Amino acid sequence: MRKIYLDHAASTPMHPEVAEAMMTVMTEKFGNASSVHSFGREAKRMVNGARDRLAASLGCKPEELVFTGGGTESDNLALFGTIQAKKSRGKHIITTAIEHHAVLHSCQQLEKVGFEVTYLPVDRTGRVHPEQVAEALRPDTILVSIMYGNNEVGTLQPIMEIGEIIRSKNADTVFHVDAVQALGAVPIHCNEFPVDLISFSSHKINGPQGVGALYIRKKLMIEPIIYGGLQEKKRRAGTENMAGIIGFAKAAELAADGLFRRREQDLHMRSTLLTSLERTVGRDHYKVNGSEEFYLPHIVNISFPEMQTETMLMNLDMEGIAVASGSACTSGSLEPSHVLEAMNLPQNLLRSAIRFSFGLGNTSEEIEYTAEKVGTILTRLRKKL
């Protein structure tokens, strides 16, 4: 059976150059970077070299990066680490209703221990407005956490405007941005953003799973959430995942170098999908969810009101086509997307949404084939009715 992978927002195939760099480490380098002998010193040099290269790709200083076990841990370190360091200043947190569950579940846990969280609403395109943040800010607001690009509908948030508002109204408030889905899709220069903390993940940019990073603006203090060692300047205990870190740095270099080329390719894939669906399904039989102006080019969320999400997923999977219903962390759930609910979509669109996401290895021919299969599936359904 033909296999087509259109779920790159969940995880991406590893780039061959990344795999090659990691294989060298896994087969030849095995020292612990905390050891003082020559094997350990070599491991330390490799980790620091990777940190230097990743920092260059992200536009920050090497000492501003902490390696983590992935994007979820990075989000958790940003939130809990900030709260622990700043809790004497206040009890108020601001986030949005469409955040990844790594942020939402963390906020819910913080509410259980006495913190107050404001969940900002979004408009029908999935976008929060800067003035909403301004209105929600209070003297006791210690943290604002808003994602850059949404992982389900691709909508980009105005983080530059939001960051400037936070700094002008309450300079002591820490601003965290989850850029896990945005990395490799839009330009990111950490030191040029009015942001204090930024979360990243390797496996969204053709790197290995199980490794991520948190950018921590220089002089910002956060508390660790994992204890047991002095690694990462006492900010994240545990032996460094040397092969993963090397792979992450290589993937980030490739992503930065090929960003504009990838953007053009993703935009072409997006256009091909929508044009092909118009031909095979009919424009009146599907609805694109999200912003038509501010969006990640590799994510397209589309509702097919004639068929429920699970049925379409199952039928496409039987054809060898991998797509998703939303976040990979919740795609096994039959519950409707919290993102689409927050956008106040009608039930027929909410319960029929499919996320298509493009990346390394996809071709226009695959996209056209996928659109044809969607058309065939819907035609088969209509004949049964």
N, C-alpha and C positions, 0 to 999 in steps of 0.2 A: 504493500500500500504506500502511496505517496505520502510524505510527511512534510507539513508546512508549519513552521513555528512563528506565531504572531503574538507572543506573550513576553516581549522583551522588557516590558515594564515590571514584570515579576522577577525575571532573572535573565541574564544574557549569556550566550555562548562565549567561552573564553577565546580571546584572540591568540592565534598561534605564537606570536612573539612573546606574549605573556606566559604561555605555557612553557615555552623554551627557557625563559628567564627563571621560572620557578623550578623547572626540572634540574637545572644546574645546582640550585640551592639544595633541593631535596636529596640529590644523589652525591653531592660533594661537600656541602657545608652543614655541619650538625652541632656546632658549638652553641653554648648558651651565652647570650650577649651580656649576662651579668657576671660571667666568670672572668677571672683576672689572668688566666693563662692565654697562650697565643691563639688557641681555638676560639676562646671567648672574645678576645680583642678583635679578631677578624669578624666574628658575628656582629659585634658592636659597630664596627666600621660599615658593614653592609647595611645594617638597620639605619644608621645615621645618614648614609649615602642615599638610601631610598627616601628618607624623610626630607633631605635636601631637594631631591628631584620632585617629590610630590608638592612641596612648598612652592617650588618654582612654577609648577603647573597651576597651582591654586592662587598664586599672587599673595603669598604671606611669608612670614619668617618661619624657619624650621622649628624653632622653639615654641611656636604658637600651635603646633599640631600634636595631638595625642592620638595614638593608634588604639583602636577599639576592636571588639569582636564583631562589628557590623554596624549598620545604620540604627538598629533598635537600641543597642547599647549606647551609641553616640547620643541619641535623643535622651535616653535615661540619664546619662552622665550630665548632659546639659541642664536638664530640669532639676534632678535631685541634688546634683552638685552645686548648682546655683542657690537653691532653696536652703541647703545646709549652711552655705557661706553667708547668705543674706537674710536669714529668717528673723534676725533681731530688728530688721528695718521695716518689716510689714508682713502681711498675710495674704496679699492679693496677687492673682495671676491672671493674665489675659491670653486666650488662645482663640481658635476658630472652631466652628462645628464640623469642618471638613478635614481636619488633621488626620494623619496616619494614626493608627491605634497605639503606636509606640509613644505618641504624645498624649492622646486622649486618655488612655488607660493610666498613664502616669499622673495626669491631672486628677483623674477620679480617685486614685490612691491618695494623693495629697489632700483632696477634700475630706477624706476619711480621718485625717489627722489634724484637721482644723484650718486648713487653708481655704480661701474663697476664690473660686474660679469663674471668670466671665467668659462664656463661649459666644464669640461674635457670630452673627448670622452672615450669610452670603446672598448675593443676588441670584437670579435665574441662570447666570453664566458660571456661577461658582466662584465669584470674585468678592473679596471683602473691600470695603471702601476706607481709605485712610482716615476720613473724618470719624468713622465708627471707633477706630482705635483712639483717636484724640478724645472723644467723648467718654470712653471707658477708662482712660487713665486716671488714677487716683494718687494722692500723696504716698499711700502705702503699697502701690504697685511695685513689686520687686522683679517681676519677670513677664515678658511678652514672648510668646512662641507662635510663629506663623510660618507655614511652609512656603517655599518659593514656587514650586510647580506641583500641582496636584497629581497624585499617582493614578487616579481613576478617570478623570476627565481631562487632565492636562492643562487646566487653567493656571495661568501665571498670576502671582500676586504682586502688588506694587510695593515691594519691600524697600525700595529706595525712599519713596515718599513716607512710608510708615516709619522707617528708621530715623529720618530727619525729624519727624513729628515727636518721636520718643525723646530724642536728644534735646530738642528745643523746649519741651514741656517738663520732662522729668529725666535729667541726665543720669541719675543714679539707677534708673530702671534698666535691667539687662534685656537685650533683644536677641533671641535665639531664632535661627532660621533652619528648618529642615530642607536641605538642598539635595537630598538623596536622589530624587527623580530628575532634578534639573542638571546635575553634573553631567557634562559631556553633551548636553543638548543646547545650553545657552552659555554665553561667556560668564565666567565667575572669577572675580579678582577680590579676594577676601578683604584686603587692606583698603580697597576703594569703596567698600560697602559700609554704610552706617549701621553695622551689625557687630555684636559682641561674640556670638557663638554660632557656628555653622556645622551641621552634621552631613557626613558623606558616607557612601557605601561603595565598595569595590565591584560587587557583582552586577551593578546596574550599568557598568561601562566596560564590559567584556573582561573583567578581572575575576579573581577567585571569590568564592563565597566565604563568609566567616571572617571578614576583615573590613574595617571602616576607619573613620577618623573624625575627630572633633577639632575644629578650629577654635582656639580660645584667644581672644584679643589680648595682646601684651598687657601685663599688669592686672588683668582681671583674675580674681581669686575664686576658685571653685574647690569644693571638697570632693575627695574620691568617693566612689560608691563600691569599689572593690578593694579589699585590704589584703595584705600578705606579702608585700614587697615594695621596693623603692623605684620600680621601673617608671618610665614616662615622667620623670621628675616628680615622683611621689603622687601622680595624679591618676594612675591606673596600674594596679599591681598585677603581676603575672608575667611569666616568660613570654617574650615577644614571639609572635607568629612570623618568623623570619621569611619563610617562603611566601606566605600571604602578603606580607608587607612589600616584598620585592615585586610581586605580581601586581599589587595595587599601584605602586609607583609607575611601573611600566604601562599599565592600562591608562593611568591618568595622563602620562606623556602622549600616548597615542591619541587619546580623546582630545586633548588640547590642540595637538597638531592637526587633527582631522576634523575639528569642530564644524567649520563652515562647509566643508565638503559633505559631512554627515547631514548637516541641516538641509542642504539642497536635496540630498537623496531622500531624506524623510519627507520633505514637502512634496517631492515627486510621488512617493509612495502614497501619501495621503490623498493627493489629487487623483491618482490612478484608482484608488479604492472608491472614492466618492463618485467619480465619473462612471466607473464600471457598475456600481450599485444603481446608479440612475438608469443605466441601460438594462440591467438584469432584474432589478426589483421594482423600479419605478419610484420617482421622487416622492410621491405621495405615500409610500409604504415604509419610509424610515425617517428618523429624526436624529440629527447630530446634536449631542449634548455638550455644553461647555461654551467657552468664549470663541467667537469668530475672529477676534482681534488679538487677544493675549493668550497664547497657548504653546505648550510644548509640541514641536512638530511630529514627534514619534508616537503620540498617543491620540487615538480617535475613539470616542465613546459614542455608540450609535444604538438607538432603540428601534426595534422592529415590532410595533404594537400588535401584530397578528400572532406573535408567538412568544411565550414566556422564555425568560433568560435560560433556565435550566434545560428546556427542550432544545433550544437553538445550540447551546453548548454541547449537548449530547450528540446531536445530529452532525455538527461540524467535527467533533472528535471522531465519530464513526467514519468520517471522510478523511481523517488524518490531519485535520487542521486544528491547531492549538490556539485558542483565544481565551478570554477570561470574562468573569462577571464583575470584576473590580479588584480590590487589593488582594494580593496573593495570600495575605494573612487571614483573609476571611472568605476566600472564594469557595471554600468547601461548605460554607453556610448557606442555608436557604433564605436567610433574612435579607431584606432589600438593602441596598447600599446606603450607608449613613450619609455619604456625600450627596447622592442624588436626592435623598430625603431632605437634606439641608437646603438644596436648591429648589425645593418645593415643586418638583416635577409631578405631573398628574400620574395616577396609578398605572395607566396603560404604558407610559414611558418608563416609569420607575421599575416595573417588573419585567421589562423586555430589553434591558440594556446589555450591550456586549462591548467589551473593551478590546480593540485591536491595537497592538503596539509593534512597531517595526524596529529593525536593527540589522546587525551584521549577518550577511548571508541571504537576506531577502531580495527577491527580484520583482520587477513589474509583472512578469508572467505569473508569479505565485499570487500576487495581489488580484490580478484579473481572474485567475482560477478560483480563488476564494469567493469573489463576488458572484461568479457563476454558480458555485455550490450553494451560496446563500439564496440565490434566486430559485434554484431547483428545489431546495428545502421548503421555501415558502409556497411555491407552486404546488408541491405535493400536499402540503397542508390544506390549501384552498380546495383541492380536488376531494379531500376527505370530508369537507364541511358541506 
